[in-house]
Amino acid sequence: QVQLVESGGGLVQPGGSLRLSCAASGFTLDYYTIGWFRQAPGKEREGVSCISSSSDGSTYYADSVKGRFTISRDNAKNTVYLQMNSLKPEDTAVYYCHARFTSTLGYWGQGTQVTVSS
């Protein structure tokens, strides 16, 4: 059974850091492109970052997080991480990871809440 489980969210002050984890089961994560998305209240879900399969390894970052967030993978743990530094109130959202199997097939995790507030 394919499953993605996010963790690591929480409440942090502006300027703080969090590391989100996306643990996969039922498939080998490093064969696929894994993305992080977020959805703030009243807004559409948006792409934050993604990392290609290990054979490619390329990464992508939205302009709004470039230089502050870093995506990485640990194949031994079948997990993808999103290190988030210099967090801003506008980063507040539910963060989801997504595994892209094909152009029409993918899986989502359940999401983890990130709140940036003083």
Backbone as a ProteinNet text record, in pm:
[ID]
protein_1_A
[PRIMARY]
QVQLVESGGGLVQPGGSLRLSCAASGFTLDYYTIGWFRQAPGKEREGVSCISSSSDGSTYYADSVKGRFTISRDNAKNTVYLQMNSLKPEDTAVYYCHARFTSTLGYWGQGTQVTVSS
[TERTIARY]
83.8	0	87.9	66.6	144.1	97.7	191.8	157.2	269.2	230.4	323.3	278.1	371.2	338.3	430.1	369.5	447.4	454.3	562.4	577.8	674	681.2	776.5	717.7	589.5	527.8	512.2	469.7	449.2	441.7	450.2	447	589.9	626.9	761.7	753.6	845.4	849.8	911.3	877	941.4	1093.2	1157	1301.1	1348.7	1256.5	1292.9	1302.5	1325.8	1346	1262.2	1226.7	1162.9	1215.1	1214.2	1245.7	1127.3	1068.9	958.3	1012.4	946.3	981.8	864.1	895	793.5	842.7	786.8	827.9	737.1	798.8	722.1	722.2	613.5	604.4	526.6	556.4	487.5	550.6	653.3	725.3	860.8	950.9	1085.7	1088.1	1104.7	1087.2	1186.6	1308.2	1410.8	1393.8	1294	1268.9	1179.6	1123.5	1019.9	1049.9	986.7	991.7	900.6	956.1	881.1	871.4	751.2	729.9	669.8	699	633.2	541.8	419.7	320.3	267.9	203.8	142.4	12	-75.1	-203.2	-238.2	-246.7	-284.9	-436.4	-494.8	-640.3	-688.8	-789.7	-847.3	-766.6	-658.2	-572.8	-562.3	-520.7	-501.5	-370.1	-365.6	-241.7	-135.3	-14.4	93.6	217.1	293.5	416.7	525.2	598.7	706	842.4	857.6	986.7	966.5	1059.1	1055	1196.4	1210.5	1338.1	1312.7	1393.5	1376.2	1429.5	1407.4	1457.9	1609.9	1663.4	1806.7	1890.8	1836.3	1911.7	1934.9	1855.3	1867.1	1910.3	1830.5	1865.9	1844.1	1785.4	1766.3	1659	1669	1574.5	1511.7	1397.3	1324.2	1272.9	1274.5	1220.1	1134.3	1022.9	943.9	1023.4	1001.7	1075	1056.2	939.5	908.9	990	1049.8	1124.7	1271.1	1308.9	1445	1544.5	1648	1748	1716	1593.1	1552.9	1520.3	1466.9	1426.7	1523	1543.6	1628.1	1559.6	1547.4	1488.4	1601	1582.8	1683.4	1614.8	1687.6	1632.2	1733.5	1683	1764.7	1707.8	1773.2	1719.6	1719	1813.9	1818.6	1695.3	1643.2	1524.3	1397.2	1413	1297.9	1218	1291.6	1232.8	1287.5	1200.6	1239.8	1217.7	1309.4	1302.9	1286.5	1229.6	1226.3	1275.6	1397.8	1454.1	1408.6	1342.5	1287.3	1351.7	1426.1	1493.7	1435.2	1465.7	1420.3	1270.6	1194.8	1051.6	981.3	880.2	802.7	655.7	580	437	365.2	407.1	342.4	374.5	464.2	490.8	389	304	202.3	107.3	95.5	12.4	16.5	-69	-55.4	37.3	139.7	238.5	212.6	212.6	186.1	302.9	331.9	426.5	348.6	409	343.1	447	409.8	494.6	434.1	511.3	463.3	508.2	414.3	446.9	448.5	344.3	334.4	269.6	248	185.4	41.9	-17.4	-156.9	-175.6	-71.4	-84.4	14.3	-38.6	45.8	-24.2	52	-2.5	31.7	-63.3	-47.1	-39.4	35.2	29.8	-86.6	-100.1	-215	-190.6	-67	-34.3	12.2	91.4	137	129.1	77.4	54	182	212	321.8	261.9	288.9	239.1	357	372.9	481.8	419.1	441.8	377	454.7	452.7	514.5	411.3
-118.5	0	124.3	209.8	333.3	432.2	486.9	584	685.4	810.6	919	980.7	997.6	1054.8	1172.6	1291.5	1411.6	1429.7	1491	1526.8	1643.2	1700.9	1807.8	1947	1958.8	2089.6	2137.7	2262.4	2316.6	2467.2	2524.5	2669.8	2720.3	2820.2	2875.1	3026.3	3096.7	3242.3	3283.4	3401.1	3450.3	3448.2	3404.7	3389.2	3253.1	3172.8	3040.4	2937.4	2813.1	2703.3	2582.9	2506	2376.8	2282.6	2153.1	2054.3	1959	1957.5	1867.1	1736.6	1628.4	1496.8	1437.6	1366.5	1293.7	1150.2	1063.3	923.5	840.9	763.4	683.3	536.5	469.6	325	268.5	144.5	79.4	104.8	186.9	210.5	269.6	265.8	319	463.9	552	694.3	750.9	698.5	763.9	738.2	659.2	638.3	747.4	832.8	924.5	1068.8	1160.4	1300.8	1322.6	1384.2	1412	1563.4	1609.7	1752.8	1789.7	1911.4	1971.6	2082	2081.1	2181.7	2240	2354.2	2411.1	2479.4	2485.4	2550.4	2632.4	2762.4	2853.2	2870.9	2909.7	2928.4	3024.3	2983	3068.3	3078.7	3001.9	3009	2872.4	2872.7	2748.1	2682.1	2550.7	2479.4	2523.2	2544.9	2589.3	2502.3	2490.2	2414.7	2494.3	2427	2489.4	2444.4	2314.1	2259.2	2116.3	2068.4	1927.4	1879.8	1748.3	1685.9	1567.7	1557.4	1449.9	1318.9	1212.9	1083	1086.8	990.2	990.6	983.3	928.6	921.2	1059.2	1156.4	1293.4	1385	1389.7	1464.2	1613.2	1661.4	1806.4	1852.5	1978.2	2035.8	2162.6	2194.6	2315.2	2383.1	2517	2595.5	2708.1	2731.2	2848.5	2973.5	3081.2	3205	3251.2	3226.1	3275	3206.5	3090.6	3017.6	2998.9	3040.8	3020.6	3088.5	3013.5	3066.3	3043.5	3002.7	2978.8	2832.2	2763.3	2623.6	2534.4	2414.5	2316	2181	2119.6	1986.3	1883.7	1769	1663.7	1529.3	1423.2	1291.1	1202.9	1109.8	1006	873.4	816.7	694.2	577.3	574.8	465.7	467.8	587.9	602.2	617.6	617	633	759.2	866.1	990.7	1111.3	1206.9	1336	1441.9	1537.5	1643.1	1779.8	1870.2	2010.4	2092.5	2140.8	2227.1	2368.7	2429.7	2563.2	2657.5	2754	2852.9	2991.9	3082.9	3222.4	3228.8	3155.3	3146.2	3279.3	3300.5	3423.7	3390.6	3485.8	3459.5	3410.5	3457	3414.4	3270.2	3206.3	3063.6	2976	3036.4	2961.3	2891.4	2760.7	2680.7	2535.2	2454.6	2309.7	2265.5	2191.1	2145.2	1997.2	1967.6	1833.1	1784.7	1656.6	1601.3	1517.7	1506.4	1439.5	1357	1235	1147.2	1136.2	1175.7	1174.7	1044.7	952.6	825.9	842.3	902.6	931.5	1068.7	1111.6	1241.9	1245.4	1129.9	1125	1050	998.3	920.5	971.4	1006	1050.6	1027.1	1040.6	1018.3	1136.6	1168.1	1278.7	1226	1297.8	1272.5	1347.5	1335.5	1395	1540.6	1584.2	1723	1743.7	1849.1	1890	2041.9	2090.7	2234.4	2305.1	2413.6	2502.2	2639.4	2690.1	2822	2907.4	3020.5	3112.8	3237.7	3255.9	3365.9	3398.3	3526.1	3567.6	3568.9
0	0	0	-98.6	-108.8	-2.5	70.8	174.2	189.6	210.8	241.4	372.8	464.5	594.3	621.5	633	665.1	816	859.7	1000.5	1011.1	1129.9	1154.9	1158.3	1129.6	1136.1	1279.3	1292.9	1425.8	1423.7	1541.5	1558.5	1577.4	1500.5	1509	1493.1	1554.7	1544	1410.2	1363.4	1241	1254.1	1146.6	1148.7	1193.2	1243.1	1292.1	1180.8	1221.8	1126.6	1165.4	1065.6	1083.9	975.6	1005.8	904.6	891.7	774.7	747.1	689.1	724.1	671.6	596.1	491.2	414	402.7	484.1	487	397.6	310.6	214.8	254.1	222.9	238.9	121	87.9	-22.7	-158	-163.7	-287.1	-253.3	-351.3	-331	-377.3	-282.7	-305.9	-406.6	-409	-491.6	-640.6	-679	-821.2	-881.4	-794.7	-840.6	-801.1	-872.5	-834.8	-715	-613.6	-491.5	-475.7	-451.2	-437.2	-303.2	-260.3	-144.4	-194.9	-146.8	-179.5	-48.6	-58.1	61.3	24.9	123.1	103.6	226.8	206.7	314	312.5	423.9	429	321.7	246.8	144.2	16.3	7.8	-111.3	-176.6	-301.5	-372.7	-329.9	-348.7	-319.6	-419.7	-368.9	-456.2	-437.3	-543.5	-536.6	-466.3	-380.2	-302.9	-353.5	-365.7	-404.4	-451.7	-534.7	-571.8	-601.9	-594.3	-622.3	-714.7	-819.3	-916	-860	-935.6	-894.3	-878.8	-808.7	-780	-907	-1013.9	-1138.7	-1198.5	-1156.3	-1206.2	-1091.8	-988.3	-867.6	-874	-982.5	-992.8	-894.7	-855.4	-760.4	-817.7	-764	-803.6	-677.5	-679.9	-568.8	-623.4	-560.5	-592.3	-554.7	-627.6	-600.4	-456.2	-401.5	-267.5	-157.9	-188	-85.3	-123.5	-242.2	-290.2	-195.9	-159.4	-68.3	78.2	107.6	246.8	272.2	173.7	188.7	111.2	163.2	96	99.4	-16.6	-25.8	-39.4	24.6	17.1	37.9	7.9	29.7	99.8	178.9	242	193.2	95.5	35.1	133.1	223.6	321.4	411.7	436.2	520.2	437.5	305.3	216.2	252.3	272.8	324.1	248	224	167.7	274.4	280.7	380.7	314.3	390	349	467.6	456.5	559.9	531.1	628.4	609.7	709.5	658.8	741.5	716.4	805.1	792.1	762	838.7	812.2	832.8	750	751.6	780.1	829.7	853.3	727.6	612.2	487.9	449.1	522.6	500.7	573.9	653.6	726.8	630.6	647.4	557.3	603.6	542.4	554.8	441.6	477.6	381.7	349.7	220.9	172.3	87	95.4	-1.3	-102.5	-219.7	-331.9	-405.5	-439.3	-518.7	-658.3	-758.7	-895.6	-962.5	-978.7	-1043.7	-1195	-1250.8	-1393.5	-1407	-1530.8	-1552	-1500.5	-1482.8	-1438.5	-1307.3	-1248.5	-1125.3	-1022.2	-906.7	-797	-665.2	-558.7	-424.8	-335.3	-248.3	-153.7	-11.6	70.7	212.9	274.1	406.3	473.8	512.8	506.8	536.6	679.2	697.8	831	839.9	950.9	966.8	1009.6	939.6	976.5	1004.7	1123.1	1161.5	1204.8	1139.1	1170.3	1230.5	1358.7	1429.2	1555.9	1592.1	1717.6	1829.3
[MASK]
++++++++++++++++++++++++++++++++++++++++++++++++++++++++++++++++++++++++++++++++++++++++++++++++++++++++++++++++++++++

